[in-house]
Amino acid sequence: MTDAAPPPIRAAIVGTGAIAHAHAQAIADLAPRIALVAVADVDPARAREFADRFATSAAVHPSLGALLAAESVDLVHVCTPPQTHVPLAIESLRAGVPVLVEKPTALSLAEMDELVAVSRETGVPALTVFQHRFGAAAQRLIRLRNGGTLGRPLVATCETLWYRPAEYFDVPWRGRWEVEGGGPTMGHGIHQFDLLLAVLGPWRRLSAFAARQALPTDTEDVSMAVVEFDNGALATVVNSLVSPHETSRLRFDFEHATVEVVHLYGYSDADWTFTPAPGHEHLAAAWDADDSDEISSHRLQIAAIIDAFAAGAEPAVGVDDARRTLEFAAATYASAFRGITVGAGDIVDPDPFLFRMDGGAVPWPPLKEAS
Ligand SMILES: NC(=O)c1ccc[n+]([C@@H]2O[C@H](COP(=O)([O-])OP(=O)(O)OC[C@H]3O[C@@H](n4cnc5c(N)ncnc54)[C@H](O)[C@@H]3O)[C@@H](O)[C@H]2O)c1
């Protein structure tokens, strides 16, 4: 006799705008392990249209509160603009429902700490979308690095060189500290440096610069950091929205090999190169062992979450890792705007950078807030 398949995870999506489509498509692709049973949006017509497209039987609600009151759900996907992430996530946790929150998890470290506290108090997981951790190559790299196969990490470069035209910032929530939390450091490069941190582990200190070079924003449109890790590795991290030739690139030089990926919004194994150091040519076989042509995507992270739920394991990316990534962003701003080196753990109460990513110290005048 075979075991019956477990019932599908009952998923809900709050916020049915652009990125919600990636979540709904991933849920559809992962059927019957997960099913979209309800959606909510403050724009009811958008929510209706979304449900009609992805799950005609899904219930449609005007708010997460209404959805949680009426439906029985196992996972809430928070796909709203950043300033709503933590309040919505806490609402869900208090109803006993795990959340998968789009990046950036929170607008500030203080807000993140509120979420961590409620997750610990309720015992309900709050997860962040960092889909690029879940591609086959990233998983293999983390495994080989943790197993010691690659030797000590020595040097890394992490570049998110993207381009956004001025019109991109016509959307009212974009480019504003109090709504988006920051510029490319918080909204775009965060995926790449989250993966950098997932591979290299805890960072110790960093020195950064940030500037508003060209775009009509309150936030930076470029930031750059030089960072030292606890294990001694040194890395540079560049986040830009003013780079017409767009690339996302991560390169790790270990004692025994260089591992590099060049992609834009998602990678497959074909985007990675593995270069063994002289005398370590045999390592190439370990890298080539389980090639995958699947693009790093929401589908892979949601599949990993379903696997973890089924196994009773801790799903990723949990609050501790997400806080470490957010702290890296906060430290980038604190270092850039104060002109000092910032250590991990330095930003504590009453430091203004705990409460706002701009720390009240931005050296250029606001454009959007004034308009
Ligand atoms: N992981 C990724 O690769 C990735 C890519 C793009 C965007 N994002 C993130 O996804 C989030 C959403 O971005 P987007 O581009 O989809 O935004 P969007 O503006 O297209 O959609 C947001 C939707 O949320 C709705 N909404 C706002 N407040 C709400 C509330 N309180 N309750 C219910 N609905 C509400 C809006 O009406 C809108 O339909 C952002 O945090 C963004 O950074 C992640």
The ligand as an ORCA input file, in Angstrom:
! r2SCAN-3c Opt
* xyz 0 1
  N      11.843     38.881     -5.630
  C      11.926     39.623     -6.711
  O      12.675     39.324     -7.654
  C      11.097     40.877     -6.815
  C      10.925     41.490     -8.055
  C      10.099     42.629     -8.125
  C       9.509     43.151     -6.978
  N       9.735     42.529     -5.768
  C       9.148     43.088     -4.530
  O       7.754     42.781     -4.506
  C       7.038     43.800     -3.793
  C       5.882     44.291     -4.657
  O       6.408     44.850     -5.842
  P       5.503     44.976     -7.173
  O       6.397     45.520     -8.203
  O       4.762     43.729     -7.402
  O       4.476     46.135     -6.701
  P       3.100     46.561     -7.419
  O       2.915     47.999     -7.077
  O       3.078     46.117     -8.847
  O       1.988     45.670     -6.664
  C       1.676     45.852     -5.301
  C       0.204     45.504     -5.092
  O      -0.080     45.533     -3.682
  C      -1.359     46.144     -3.500
  N      -1.401     46.656     -2.115
  C      -0.753     47.721     -1.591
  N      -0.975     47.805     -0.267
  C      -1.788     46.763      0.055
  C      -2.366     46.317      1.273
  N      -2.127     46.944      2.437
  N      -3.159     45.223      1.227
  C      -3.411     44.578      0.061
  N      -2.881     44.961     -1.131
  C      -2.082     46.037     -1.120
  C      -1.434     47.207     -4.578
  O      -2.773     47.604     -4.834
  C      -0.786     46.458     -5.760
  O      -1.754     45.722     -6.499
  C       8.072     44.871     -3.458
  O       8.522     44.685     -2.132
  C       9.207     44.603     -4.430
  O      10.479     44.994     -3.927
  C      10.496     41.409     -5.676
*
